[in-house]
């Protein structure tokens, strides 16, 4: 039955803000209720990114994904044809981006 394979409740809150002229914070909080027909528990997820614009062409970011728990199952292999079960793990990393393109004038 398809209705048991879809979450009954889901919501998301997102915030993107500039803390200072060259420092930004993005936060995404979401909730997905259980998928009863697929035996997948509900979960809440929190992703965050702290971004520092070091220079106009260089950006450093500290990113965290699925910060509320070590891991969670999003769906099972049996739910979809030719798919793998998807277990999402907590992930934290540092990203550096350098833009080699032409400088844009404002």
DRENDREN-7569 format. One record per atom (N, C-alpha, C): residue in one letter; atom name; x, y, z. Coordinates in pm, 1 decimal. Example, Ala and Ser with C-alpha at 12.3 -4.5 7.8 and 13.67 -1.06 7.14 Angstrom:
 code site       c1       c2       c3
    A    N   1319.0   -569.0    780.0
    A   CA   1230.0   -450.0    780.0
    A    C   1320.0   -330.0    780.0
    S    N   1285.0   -225.0    708.0
    S   CA   1367.0   -106.0    714.0
    S    C   1290.0      3.0    787.0
***
This chain:
 code site       c1       c2       c3
    X    N     84.1   -117.5      0.0
    X   CA      0.0      0.0      0.0
    X    C     88.7    123.9      0.0
    X    N     72.2    208.8    -98.7
    X   CA    159.5    323.2   -119.8
    X    C    157.0    423.1     -4.5
    X    N     42.2    443.5     58.9
    X   CA     36.6    543.7    166.2
    X    C    121.9    504.6    286.1
    X    N    149.4    376.5    308.1
    X   CA    237.6    332.4    416.5
    X    C    384.7    344.7    377.5
    X    N    413.1    373.7    252.8
    X   CA    550.4    389.6    206.6
    X    C    590.6    536.7    196.8
    X    N    501.6    625.8    233.5
    X   CA    527.2    769.9    233.0
    X    C    520.5    820.5    376.2
    X    N    601.4    922.2    411.7
    X   CA    592.4    975.7    547.7
    X    C    459.8   1049.1    567.8
    X    N    400.9   1030.3    684.2
    X   CA    276.3   1100.6    715.3
    X    C    303.3   1248.9    744.2
    X    N    418.6   1275.3    807.3
    X   CA    455.7   1412.7    840.8
    X    C    598.0   1439.8    794.5
    X    N    619.2   1558.2    744.6
    X   CA    755.2   1605.3    716.5
    X    C    753.9   1757.4    715.4
    X    N    861.6   1814.7    765.2
    X   CA    875.9   1959.1    767.2
    X    C   1022.7   1995.5    762.2
    X    N   1049.6   2119.6    728.5
    X   CA   1187.2   2168.4    722.2
    X    C   1189.5   2316.2    758.7
    X    N   1293.7   2356.0    830.2
    X   CA   1320.6   2495.6    861.8
    X    C   1459.9   2526.9    810.7
    X    N   1472.9   2638.4    744.7
    X   CA   1601.7   2674.6    687.1
    X    C   1634.4   2819.3    721.7
    X    N   1759.1   2843.2    756.4
    X   CA   1803.6   2978.7    787.3
    X    C   1937.9   3003.2    720.2
    X    N   1948.5   3114.5    650.0
    X   CA   2073.8   3159.2    589.5
    X    C   2095.7   3301.3    639.2
    X    N   2205.6   3324.7    708.9
    X   CA   2226.8   3459.5    760.7
    X    C   2374.1   3499.2    751.5
    X    N   2394.6   3629.1    741.4
    X   CA   2528.5   3686.7    742.7
    X    C   2558.8   3728.5    886.0
    X    N   2659.2   3667.4    946.8
    X   CA   2698.1   3702.0   1082.8
    X    C   2782.5   3829.4   1083.6
    X    N   2864.1   3842.9    981.7
    X   CA   2946.0   3961.9    957.4
    X    C   2955.0   3977.9    806.8
    X    N   3025.0   4080.6    763.7
    X   CA   3036.2   4107.5    620.0
    X    C   3092.5   3988.2    542.8
    X    N   3186.9   3915.2    600.0
    X   CA   3251.6   3804.5    528.8
    X    C   3230.2   3668.9    595.7
    X    N   3130.1   3659.6    683.3
    X   CA   3104.3   3535.2    756.9
    X    C   2955.3   3503.0    752.2
    X    N   2921.9   3384.1    703.6
    X   CA   2782.1   3344.3    692.1
    X    C   2755.5   3210.5    758.5
    X    N   2631.0   3189.9    797.6
    X   CA   2588.3   3065.0    860.4
    X    C   2459.4   3018.8    794.9
    X    N   2460.1   2895.1    746.0
    X   CA   2341.1   2832.0    688.2
    X    C   2305.3   2712.5    775.1
    X    N   2176.7   2701.4    812.1
    X   CA   2129.9   2591.2    895.9
    X    C   2003.0   2534.7    833.0
    X    N   1994.0   2402.0    828.3
    X   CA   1876.8   2333.8    774.3
    X    C   1835.5   2224.0    872.9
    X    N   1715.8   2238.4    929.8
    X   CA   1660.3   2139.9   1023.0
    X    C   1538.5   2077.1    957.4
    X    N   1527.9   1944.9    961.6
    X   CA   1414.4   1877.8    897.9
    X    C   1370.3   1757.3    980.5
    X    N   1244.6   1718.7    959.0
    X   CA   1188.8   1600.6   1025.1
    X    C   1110.3   1521.1    921.9
    X    N   1131.4   1391.0    922.3
    X   CA   1056.9   1298.0    837.3
    X    C   1001.7   1189.4    928.7
    X    N    870.1   1168.2    926.8
    X   CA    811.7   1063.5   1011.3
    X    C    838.8    925.6    951.5
    X    N    808.3    824.5   1026.4
    X   CA    840.6    687.1    985.2
    X    C    771.1    647.2    855.5
    X    N    834.2    553.2    786.1
    X   CA    775.8    490.8    667.9
    X    C    732.6    352.0    712.5
    X    N    612.8    341.3    766.4
    X   CA    566.7    218.8    830.9
    X    C    570.8     98.1    736.8
    X    N    529.6    116.8    613.8
    X   CA    526.6      6.3    518.5
    X    C    663.8    -42.5    477.6
    X    N    767.8     37.4    501.6
    X   CA    903.5      1.4    462.3
    X    C    992.9    -26.6    581.9
    X    N    934.8    -21.4    703.4
    X   CA   1009.5    -46.3    826.8
    X    C   1128.3     48.8    841.4
    X    N   1103.5    177.1    816.3
    X   CA   1205.8    280.4    831.3
    X    C   1157.0    377.9    938.3
    X    N   1237.4    396.6   1043.1
    X   CA   1201.8    488.0   1152.0
    X    C   1204.9    632.3   1105.3
    X    N   1128.5    717.2   1172.7
    X   CA   1134.1    860.2   1147.8
    X    C   1265.6    916.1   1200.4
    X    N   1302.5   1033.0   1154.3
    X   CA   1427.4   1093.4   1199.8
    X    C   1421.1   1244.7   1184.6
    X    N   1505.9   1312.4   1260.6
    X   CA   1527.7   1456.4   1245.0
    X    C   1671.4   1472.6   1197.3
    X    N   1692.4   1568.1   1110.8
    X   CA   1826.1   1592.4   1057.9
    X    C   1863.1   1738.8   1071.7
    X    N   1990.3   1764.2   1095.9
    X   CA   2040.5   1900.4   1105.7
    X    C   2168.0   1910.9   1023.8
    X    N   2169.4   2003.7    929.1
    X   CA   2288.0   2034.1    849.1
    X    C   2325.1   2179.1    876.8
    X    N   2454.5   2207.6    879.6
    X   CA   2499.7   2345.4    903.7
    X    C   2627.0   2371.9    824.4
    X    N   2643.3   2499.6    785.8
    X   CA   2764.2   2541.1    715.3
    X    C   2803.5   2679.6    765.0
    X    N   2926.6   2689.8    812.2
    X   CA   2984.9   2818.5    849.0
    X    C   3080.8   2855.5    737.3
    X    N   3056.9   2969.8    673.9
    X   CA   3131.4   3009.1    553.6
    X    C   3206.7   3139.1    578.7
    X    N   3336.2   3137.5    549.3
    X   CA   3420.7   3255.4    564.9
    X    C   3473.9   3295.2    428.0
    X    N   3443.7   3415.4    384.5
    X   CA   3493.4   3469.4    257.8
    X    C   3628.6   3534.8    287.9
    X    N   3736.4   3456.4    275.6
    X   CA   3870.3   3502.0    311.2
    X    C   3913.4   3617.8    222.1
    X    N   3893.9   3601.9     92.4
    X   CA   3924.1   3702.8     -9.3
    X    C   3810.2   3695.6   -111.1
    X    N   3797.3   3791.1   -199.8
    X   CA   3687.2   3784.7   -296.5
    X    C   3684.6   3653.9   -376.7
    X    N   3801.5   3597.0   -403.4
    X   CA   3805.5   3473.6   -483.8
    X    C   3822.3   3346.1   -400.5
    X    N   3834.8   3357.7   -268.2
    X   CA   3864.0   3240.0   -184.5
    X    C   3763.8   3230.0    -70.0
    X    N   3705.9   3110.5    -57.1
    X   CA   3605.6   3085.3     45.6
    X    C   3641.5   2958.2    122.4
    X    N   3635.4   2964.2    254.0
    X   CA   3652.0   2847.4    340.5
    X    C   3519.0   2817.3    407.7
    X    N   3483.3   2688.6    415.7
    X   CA   3357.8   2649.5    479.0
    X    C   3380.5   2529.6    569.9
    X    N   3317.1   2533.4    685.8
    X   CA   3309.3   2418.0    774.6
    X    C   3166.7   2367.4    764.1
    X    N   3151.5   2241.6    721.2
    X   CA   3020.3   2185.5    691.6
    X    C   2995.2   2063.8    780.2
    X    N   2874.6   2055.8    834.4
    X   CA   2831.3   1938.0    909.4
    X    C   2697.5   1892.1    856.1
    X    N   2685.9   1761.8    828.9
    X   CA   2560.3   1705.1    778.9
    X    C   2514.8   1593.7    871.5
    X    N   2384.6   1583.6    890.1
    X   CA   2324.3   1482.0    977.8
    X    C   2387.0   1487.3   1117.0
    X    N   2387.8   1605.7   1176.4
    X   CA   2458.6   1628.5   1302.0
    X    C   2387.1   1574.5   1426.3
    X    N   2260.1   1539.3   1417.2
    X   CA   2185.4   1499.7   1536.2
    X    C   2203.9   1353.8   1577.4
    X    N   2251.5   1270.7   1487.1
    X   CA   2270.7   1128.9   1519.5
    X    C   2384.3   1073.0   1435.9
    X    N   2439.7    959.0   1480.4
    X   CA   2552.2    898.1   1408.1
    X    C   2514.2    860.1   1265.3
    X    N   2395.4    799.5   1250.5
    X   CA   2345.5    761.7   1118.3
    X    C   2196.2    733.6   1126.4
    X    N   2132.7    727.2   1010.7
    X   CA   1990.9    690.0   1004.5
    X    C   1960.9    630.5    866.7
    X    N   1862.8    544.7    863.5
    X   CA   1819.8    479.6    740.4
    X    C   1714.3    566.3    673.3
    X    N   1730.8    594.6    544.6
    X   CA   1631.8    673.7    471.6
    X    C   1535.8    586.1    391.3
    X    N   1582.1    477.6    336.8
    X   CA   1493.0    379.8    274.2
    X    C   1564.9    247.1    263.0
    X    N   1488.3    142.8    241.4
    X   CA   1543.7      7.8    229.6
    X    C   1548.6    -35.3     83.9
    X    N   1638.9   -125.8     56.7
    X   CA   1656.9   -176.2    -79.7
    X    C   1527.4   -232.9   -136.0
    X    N   1451.0   -300.8    -51.7
    X   CA   1328.0   -365.4    -98.6
    X    C   1223.3   -264.3   -145.6
    X    N   1239.6   -138.6   -108.2
    X   CA   1137.9    -38.6   -138.2
    X    C   1136.9      0.4   -285.8
    X    N   1251.3     -4.3   -350.3
    X   CA   1260.2     42.7   -488.2
    X    C   1336.3    -58.8   -572.8
    X    N   1300.0    -70.0   -695.5
    X   CA   1367.3   -161.2   -786.4
    X    C   1505.1   -105.3   -820.8
    X    N   1606.5   -190.7   -822.4
    X   CA   1743.8   -153.4   -860.1
    X    C   1802.7    -40.5   -774.4
    X    N   1777.8    -43.2   -644.5
    X   CA   1836.9     56.3   -555.2
    X    C   1909.0    -13.7   -441.6
    X    N   1991.0     60.5   -373.1
    X   CA   2059.1     12.8   -253.5
    X    C   1993.7     78.8   -133.4
    X    N   1997.6     10.4    -18.4
    X   CA   1952.6     75.2    103.8
    X    C   2037.9    199.1    125.6
    X    N   1976.1    302.0    178.6
    X   CA   2047.5    427.7    195.6
    X    C   2056.2    462.6    343.7
    X    N   2173.9    445.1    401.9
    X   CA   2200.1    482.5    539.9
    X    C   2289.1    605.4    536.4
    X    N   2238.6    716.3    591.9
    X   CA   2310.3    843.3    591.1
    X    C   2385.7    857.3    722.8
    X    N   2516.1    882.6    715.0
    X   CA   2599.8    896.3    833.2
    X    C   2633.7   1042.4    858.8
    X    N   2663.8   1072.2    985.6
    X   CA   2710.7   1206.9   1020.8
    X    C   2838.3   1235.6    943.6
    X    N   2851.8   1359.2    900.9
    X   CA   2963.6   1396.6    816.5
    X    C   3004.6   1539.5    852.1
    X    N   3132.8   1560.5    878.6
    X   CA   3185.7   1694.3    905.6
    X    C   3311.9   1710.5    821.4
    X    N   3321.9   1822.7    749.6
    X   CA   3439.6   1843.3    665.7
    X    C   3466.5   1992.4    645.6
    X    N   3587.3   2021.3    603.0
    X   CA   3630.5   2156.9    569.7
    X    C   3642.2   2165.7    418.2
    X    N   3590.1   2272.2    361.1
    X   CA   3592.0   2291.8    216.9
    X    C   3660.8   2423.8    185.0
    X    N   3742.8   2423.0     81.2
    X   CA   3809.3   2544.1     33.5
    X    C   3775.7   2560.0   -114.4
    X    N   3729.0   2679.3   -152.3
    X   CA   3692.4   2706.3   -290.3
    X    C   3766.4   2829.9   -339.0
    X    N   3831.5   2817.5   -454.0
    X   CA   3901.3   2928.5   -516.5
    X    C   3837.3   2952.1   -652.3
    X    N   3790.7   3073.3   -676.9
    X   CA   3725.7   3106.8   -802.2
    X    C   3828.8   3169.6   -895.8
    X    N   3857.3   3100.2  -1008.1
    X   CA   3954.1   3148.3  -1105.9
    X    C   3889.2   3232.5  -1214.6
    X    N   3757.7   3246.0  -1209.7
    X   CA   3686.0   3319.8  -1313.7
    X    C   3709.2   3468.9  -1306.7
    X    N   3655.0   3541.7  -1402.4
    X   CA   3672.1   3687.1  -1403.6
    X    C   3602.0   3751.1  -1283.2
    X    N   3658.2   3857.7  -1235.3
    X   CA   3598.3   3929.1  -1123.1
    X    C   3475.1   4004.7  -1172.2
    X    N   3366.0   3994.0  -1097.0
    X   CA   3243.7   4063.3  -1133.1
    X    C   3241.5   4200.8  -1067.3
    X    N   3198.9   4300.0  -1140.3
    X   CA   3187.7   4435.1  -1086.0
    X    C   3043.9   4456.9  -1040.4
    X    N   3029.7   4516.1   -924.6
    X   CA   2895.2   4541.4   -870.8
    X    C   2847.7   4678.7   -906.7
***
